[in-house]
Amino acid sequence: MAHKFVIRKSTNGEYRAYFEYNSEKIFWTEGYSSKSGAQNAIDSIKKNGPGADVTDES
C-alpha cells in the first residue's frame, strides 16, 4: 500500500499523526500529549473525511 497513517513522537514530546503517500508527508495533525490523541485524530479523519466537502477559495 502506497499510502498510510504514521504516528510519531516529536522532539518536544508531542505525538503527531501523519498521512504519507509514497513516503511523502501529505498532511499532519496538531501535536497531542498522548499517542491515543493522535490515534483518535486518525480515526476521525477516516470516519469523517470521505464525506467532507471540498471548497475552492481561489
Kinemage of the C-alpha trace (Angstrom):
@kinemage 1
@onewidth
@group {chain A} dominant
@subgroup {mainchain}
@vectorlist {calphas} color= white
{ca met a 1} P 0.000 0.000 0.000
{ca ala a 2} L 1.487 3.326 -1.057
{ca his a 3} L -0.425 5.415 1.488
{ca lys a 4} L -0.544 5.136 5.260
{ca phe a 5} L -1.008 6.931 8.560
{ca val a 6} L 2.017 7.158 10.837
{ca ile a 7} L 2.177 8.292 14.472
{ca arg a 8} L 5.466 9.870 15.511
{ca lys a 9} L 6.677 11.442 18.721
{ca ser a 10} L 8.220 14.859 18.095
{ca thr a 11} L 11.273 16.276 19.840
{ca asn a 12} L 9.067 18.245 22.250
{ca gly a 13} L 7.317 15.028 23.359
{ca glu a 14} L 4.067 15.524 21.449
{ca tyr a 15} L 2.531 12.912 19.189
{ca arg a 16} L 1.512 13.780 15.637
{ca ala a 17} L -0.370 11.738 13.078
{ca tyr a 18} L 0.977 11.962 9.533
{ca phe a 19} L -0.639 10.833 6.308
{ca glu a 20} L 2.011 9.694 3.843
{ca tyr a 21} L 1.856 8.718 0.196
{ca asn a 22} L 4.941 7.047 -1.284
{ca ser a 23} L 6.903 8.186 1.798
{ca glu a 24} L 5.952 11.840 1.192
{ca lys a 25} L 4.152 13.640 4.016
{ca ile a 26} L 0.843 14.894 2.613
{ca phe a 27} L -0.623 16.320 5.833
{ca trp a 28} L -0.225 16.059 9.579
{ca thr a 29} L -2.186 16.859 12.693
{ca glu a 30} L -1.575 19.192 15.564
{ca gly a 31} L 0.505 17.830 18.426
{ca tyr a 32} L -1.164 15.672 21.083
{ca ser a 33} L 0.095 14.919 24.567
{ca ser a 34} L -0.753 11.225 24.210
{ca lys a 35} L -0.469 8.626 21.493
{ca ser a 36} L -4.177 7.880 21.910
{ca gly a 37} L -4.953 11.517 20.987
{ca ala a 38} L -3.114 11.066 17.695
{ca gln a 39} L -4.923 7.770 17.084
{ca asn a 40} L -8.261 9.470 17.752
{ca ala a 41} L -7.383 12.076 15.111
{ca ile a 42} L -6.676 9.301 12.587
{ca asp a 43} L -9.961 7.597 13.433
{ca ser a 44} L -11.842 10.884 12.985
{ca ile a 45} L -10.213 11.552 9.603
{ca lys a 46} L -11.086 8.054 8.404
{ca lys a 47} L -14.683 8.409 9.603
{ca asn a 48} L -15.428 11.985 8.526
{ca gly a 49} L -13.011 12.578 5.644
{ca pro a 50} L -14.679 10.593 2.849
{ca gly a 51} L -17.840 12.687 3.030
{ca ala a 52} L -16.154 16.058 3.511
{ca asp a 53} L -16.995 18.888 1.140
{ca val a 54} L -14.293 20.494 -0.994
{ca thr a 55} L -14.228 24.289 -1.054
{ca asp a 56} L -12.257 26.147 -3.721
{ca glu a 57} L -11.237 29.517 -2.306
{ca ser a 58} L -9.065 30.600 -5.219
